[in-house]
Amino acid sequence: ADALPTGRGARNACPDSLGIASKSLKINVFRVAGLAALGLLLLAWPVNGSADLSPLRKKFAEFPKAGLKQIPILPTPNENIFNSDHLGYAARTPGNDTYGMPGWTRNFGRRFHKGVDILPTKWKTTDETVEIEYVDNKTHNSITRVENVKVPQDEIYAILDGKVVVENTDVSRSGYGKYVILEHKWVDGTLFLSMYCHLSRIDVNKGDVVAQGTQIGMMGQSSNNSGGRRFLKAIPHMHFEIGRVIDDGFASSKTSKRLNPRNFSGKYDPRNMQPYNPLEFLKRFGAITYGEFQERKKKLAGKEKREESSAEKVFAPSDRRA
């Protein structure tokens, strides 16, 4: 706080309270009236309503007892999820080994990260460079690096059968850039979502019903945030989330109408999504690689073909008699 005035100007700075009482009353009245008017204006003004969003956004939901009808597949070709500390799977920075992990992993443990940032397995290193200032998560010191820009070339797959409920191709709308949200079902019919962000290309349309393993896009570096784009040039990744809708009536809520950027996807807005821990989801339900998924499909197709052939042999004699 400021120190009390002393010395030569003290008397003028602290005049007799009786001498200024009436003036102070008038000033205070006008000040209160002005603040009240400002408050009404702020209530009417469509300011960012993020402060009113549900606290569930920053808390991982418990997995329901109901399981899945399918074994999920990994959303990218990256198979390093099973490595110790997820080395080679989740993005890291020179100052933070847990940067791309889910949970309170950002800003010295003060910022919650809903998803996992999955590193590419294929990329092209260009001659273009970008200067990035990282922060050491332990010492808080800055670490400046000049990095070559890397362009990711990984495919993105639907982890389960689902329906496309959001297909955002307008990068200016979100820090997630181009992204897709799919809606899935637990065994008991309860709905949940998977989200694939920072894509360079989207291969599905809103309303499409997609089969597990469908290529829904390509990993990219898209974001409406200039700092985010710079970071993605140095450490490209696909931000992946699993979650559930918090409020089915979110689209018509006052909070939704005050959001900036605005809500363009109704109840499926990511700000109305409580996350499940995505790494725990993939491990708990035994996620397999895309290659394993294709092998299982081949075996199943071969089995069905053999069963059809056996059925034909069984029914052939009676067919001939007819």
Secondary structure, DSSP 4 states (H G I P E B T S, - for coil): -PPPP-GGGHHHHS--HHHHHHHHHHHHHHHHHHHHHHHHHHHHS----GGGS-GGGGSPPPPPS---SS--B-SSS--GGGSGGGTTTB--BTTBTTTTSSEEEETTTTEEE-SEEEPPSSEEEEEEEEEEEEE-TTT--EEEEEEEEEEE--EEE-SSSEEEEEEE--GGG-TT-EEEEEEEE-TTS-EEEEEEEEEEEE---TT-EE-TT-EEEEE----S-HHHHHHHHHS--EEEEEEEES-TTGGGSHHHHT-SSPP-SGGG-GGGEEEE-HHHHHHHTT-B-HHHHHHHHHHHHHHHHHHHHHHHHHHHHHHHH-
